[in-house]
């Protein structure tokens, strides 16, 4: 699933909770600067590591585009879709959904707070 699948403003509101396509794009662009250097959260043990090779590796092996990750997180927040459902919709594994949604939630808490 991609943002391009949301062809009506109603779809954007329904799936993301944001008022419009422009609202989605503005919030995404606002968060993009920090998102471009983030690596996926992999648990407390991994969060304590400061190995930069792990950071580069996690950025290079993304299963979803940044826009898809943001949409996935917004759908999880708005609709409370189960992890397995989002994994099916986005064509990835449930672990990826969990890591992506946790990472973006942490980013939004820092970027909007």
Phi and psi restraints in degrees (value plus and minus 20) as a CYANA .aco file:
   2 UNK   PHI    -151.9  -111.9
   2 UNK   PSI     148.3   188.3
   3 UNK   PHI     -81.8   -41.8
   3 UNK   PSI     -49.1    -9.1
   4 UNK   PHI     -81.4   -41.4
   4 UNK   PSI     -41.8    -1.8
   5 UNK   PHI     -91.6   -51.6
   5 UNK   PSI     -39.3     0.7
   6 UNK   PHI    -108.7   -68.7
   6 UNK   PSI      70.8   110.8
   7 UNK   PHI    -110.2   -70.2
   7 UNK   PSI     -32.8     7.2
   8 UNK   PHI    -141.2  -101.2
   8 UNK   PSI     132.8   172.8
   9 UNK   PHI     -79.1   -39.1
   9 UNK   PSI     -55.6   -15.6
  10 UNK   PHI     -78.2   -38.2
  10 UNK   PSI     -61.9   -21.9
  11 UNK   PHI     -82.0   -42.0
  11 UNK   PSI     -62.0   -22.0
  12 UNK   PHI     -81.4   -41.4
  12 UNK   PSI     -67.2   -27.2
  13 UNK   PHI     -83.4   -43.4
  13 UNK   PSI     -64.0   -24.0
  14 UNK   PHI     -83.9   -43.9
  14 UNK   PSI     -68.9   -28.9
  15 UNK   PHI    -103.6   -63.6
  15 UNK   PSI     -54.4   -14.4
  16 UNK   PHI    -127.0   -87.0
  16 UNK   PSI     -41.0    -1.0
  17 UNK   PHI      61.6   101.6
  17 UNK   PSI     -22.7    17.3
  18 UNK   PHI    -108.6   -68.6
  18 UNK   PSI     129.0   169.0
  19 UNK   PHI     -88.7   -48.7
  19 UNK   PSI     -41.8    -1.8
  20 UNK   PHI    -183.7  -143.7
  20 UNK   PSI     151.0   191.0
  21 UNK   PHI     -80.3   -40.3
  21 UNK   PSI     -63.6   -23.6
  22 UNK   PHI     -81.5   -41.5
  22 UNK   PSI     -60.0   -20.0
  23 UNK   PHI     -82.0   -42.0
  23 UNK   PSI     -62.4   -22.4
  24 UNK   PHI     -80.4   -40.4
  24 UNK   PSI     -68.7   -28.7
  25 UNK   PHI     -86.1   -46.1
  25 UNK   PSI     -59.4   -19.4
  26 UNK   PHI     -84.5   -44.5
  26 UNK   PSI     -65.5   -25.5
  27 UNK   PHI     -85.6   -45.6
  27 UNK   PSI     -62.1   -22.1
  28 UNK   PHI     -80.2   -40.2
  28 UNK   PSI     -66.6   -26.6
  29 UNK   PHI     -83.5   -43.5
  29 UNK   PSI     -57.1   -17.1
  30 UNK   PHI     -81.6   -41.6
  30 UNK   PSI     -60.4   -20.4
  31 UNK   PHI    -105.0   -65.0
  31 UNK   PSI     -34.9     5.1
  32 UNK   PHI     -80.8   -40.8
  32 UNK   PSI     -56.9   -16.9
  33 UNK   PHI     -78.7   -38.7
  33 UNK   PSI     -67.2   -27.2
  34 UNK   PHI     -94.2   -54.2
  34 UNK   PSI     -55.2   -15.2
  35 UNK   PHI     -85.9   -45.9
  35 UNK   PSI     -50.6   -10.6
  36 UNK   PHI     -87.7   -47.7
  36 UNK   PSI     -39.2     0.8
  37 UNK   PHI    -133.3   -93.3
  37 UNK   PSI     -16.2    23.8
  38 UNK   PHI    -100.4   -60.4
  38 UNK   PSI     135.1   175.1
  39 UNK   PHI    -141.2  -101.2
  39 UNK   PSI     132.6   172.6
  40 UNK   PHI     -84.8   -44.8
  40 UNK   PSI     116.5   156.5
  41 UNK   PHI     -86.4   -46.4
  41 UNK   PSI     112.1   152.1
  42 UNK   PHI    -144.9  -104.9
  42 UNK   PSI       1.8    41.8
  43 UNK   PHI      88.7   128.7
  43 UNK   PSI     149.0   189.0
  44 UNK   PHI     -83.3   -43.3
  44 UNK   PSI     -59.0   -19.0
  45 UNK   PHI     -80.8   -40.8
  45 UNK   PSI     -65.8   -25.8
  46 UNK   PHI     -89.2   -49.2
  46 UNK   PSI     -52.3   -12.3
  47 UNK   PHI     -84.8   -44.8
  47 UNK   PSI     -46.7    -6.7
  48 UNK   PHI     -99.5   -59.5
  48 UNK   PSI     -38.3     1.7
  49 UNK   PHI     -94.0   -54.0
  49 UNK   PSI     124.7   164.7
  50 UNK   PHI    -139.5   -99.5
  50 UNK   PSI       4.8    44.8
  51 UNK   PHI     -94.4   -54.4
  51 UNK   PSI      95.6   135.6
  52 UNK   PHI     -91.8   -51.8
  52 UNK   PSI     -43.0    -3.0
  53 UNK   PHI     -87.0   -47.0
  53 UNK   PSI     -53.4   -13.4
  54 UNK   PHI     -85.4   -45.4
  54 UNK   PSI     -59.9   -19.9
  55 UNK   PHI     -82.1   -42.1
  55 UNK   PSI     -69.8   -29.8
  56 UNK   PHI     -81.8   -41.8
  56 UNK   PSI     -60.7   -20.7
  57 UNK   PHI     -83.7   -43.7
  57 UNK   PSI     -64.0   -24.0
  58 UNK   PHI     -87.0   -47.0
  58 UNK   PSI     -53.1   -13.1
  59 UNK   PHI     -91.9   -51.9
  59 UNK   PSI     -54.8   -14.8
  60 UNK   PHI     -95.4   -55.4
  60 UNK   PSI     -43.2    -3.2
  61 UNK   PHI    -128.0   -88.0
  61 UNK   PSI      13.5    53.5
  62 UNK   PHI     -88.2   -48.2
  62 UNK   PSI     114.9   154.9
  63 UNK   PHI    -102.3   -62.3
  63 UNK   PSI     -44.7    -4.7
  64 UNK   PHI    -146.9  -106.9
  64 UNK   PSI     135.6   175.6
  65 UNK   PHI     -91.2   -51.2
  65 UNK   PSI     143.9   183.9
  66 UNK   PHI     -80.0   -40.0
  66 UNK   PSI     -60.0   -20.0
  67 UNK   PHI     -84.9   -44.9
  67 UNK   PSI     -59.7   -19.7
  68 UNK   PHI     -84.8   -44.8
  68 UNK   PSI     -61.3   -21.3
  69 UNK   PHI     -80.3   -40.3
  69 UNK   PSI     -64.8   -24.8
  70 UNK   PHI     -83.6   -43.6
  70 UNK   PSI     -64.6   -24.6
  71 UNK   PHI     -81.2   -41.2
  71 UNK   PSI     -64.2   -24.2
  72 UNK   PHI     -76.7   -36.7
  72 UNK   PSI     -66.7   -26.7
  73 UNK   PHI     -83.6   -43.6
  73 UNK   PSI     -62.9   -22.9
  74 UNK   PHI     -85.2   -45.2
  74 UNK   PSI     -57.9   -17.9
  75 UNK   PHI     -86.3   -46.3
  75 UNK   PSI     -57.6   -17.6
  76 UNK   PHI     -85.5   -45.5
  76 UNK   PSI     -61.3   -21.3
  77 UNK   PHI     -87.1   -47.1
  77 UNK   PSI     -68.8   -28.8
  78 UNK   PHI     -93.0   -53.0
  78 UNK   PSI     -69.0   -29.0
  79 UNK   PHI    -122.9   -82.9
  79 UNK   PSI     -28.9    11.1
  80 UNK   PHI      34.1    74.1
  80 UNK   PSI      19.4    59.4
  81 UNK   PHI     -81.6   -41.6
  81 UNK   PSI     120.1   160.1
  82 UNK   PHI     -83.5   -43.5
  82 UNK   PSI     134.8   174.8
  83 UNK   PHI     -75.8   -35.8
  83 UNK   PSI     -64.5   -24.5
  84 UNK   PHI     -84.0   -44.0
  84 UNK   PSI     -56.0   -16.0
  85 UNK   PHI     -85.6   -45.6
  85 UNK   PSI     -65.4   -25.4
  86 UNK   PHI     -85.6   -45.6
  86 UNK   PSI     -56.9   -16.9
  87 UNK   PHI     -80.5   -40.5
  87 UNK   PSI     -62.4   -22.4
  88 UNK   PHI     -85.2   -45.2
  88 UNK   PSI     -66.5   -26.5
  89 UNK   PHI     -82.1   -42.1
  89 UNK   PSI     -57.0   -17.0
  90 UNK   PHI    -119.3   -79.3
  90 UNK   PSI     -21.1    18.9
  91 UNK   PHI      46.7    86.7
  91 UNK   PSI      21.3    61.3
  92 UNK   PHI    -157.6  -117.6
  92 UNK   PSI    -197.4  -157.4
  93 UNK   PHI    -110.5   -70.5
  93 UNK   PSI     141.6   181.6
  94 UNK   PHI     -81.9   -41.9
  94 UNK   PSI     -54.3   -14.3
  95 UNK   PHI     -81.7   -41.7
  95 UNK   PSI     -61.7   -21.7
  96 UNK   PHI     -81.5   -41.5
  96 UNK   PSI     -63.7   -23.7
  97 UNK   PHI     -78.5   -38.5
  97 UNK   PSI     -65.1   -25.1
  98 UNK   PHI     -83.0   -43.0
  98 UNK   PSI     -68.5   -28.5
  99 UNK   PHI     -82.3   -42.3
  99 UNK   PSI     -64.2   -24.2
 100 UNK   PHI     -83.9   -43.9
 100 UNK   PSI     -68.3   -28.3
 101 UNK   PHI     -86.3   -46.3
 101 UNK   PSI     -59.9   -19.9
 102 UNK   PHI     -83.9   -43.9
 102 UNK   PSI     -64.0   -24.0
 103 UNK   PHI     -82.0   -42.0
 103 UNK   PSI     -68.1   -28.1
 104 UNK   PHI     -87.3   -47.3
 104 UNK   PSI     -55.5   -15.5
 105 UNK   PHI     -83.5   -43.5
 105 UNK   PSI     -62.3   -22.3
 106 UNK   PHI     -84.2   -44.2
 106 UNK   PSI     -61.9   -21.9
 107 UNK   PHI     -82.6   -42.6
 107 UNK   PSI     -64.4   -24.4
 108 UNK   PHI     -85.2   -45.2
 108 UNK   PSI     -56.6   -16.6
 109 UNK   PHI     -82.9   -42.9
 109 UNK   PSI     -58.4   -18.4
 110 UNK   PHI     -98.8   -58.8
 110 UNK   PSI     -60.6   -20.6
 111 UNK   PHI     -96.6   -56.6
 111 UNK   PSI     -43.9    -3.9
 112 UNK   PHI    -127.7   -87.7
 112 UNK   PSI     -31.7     8.3
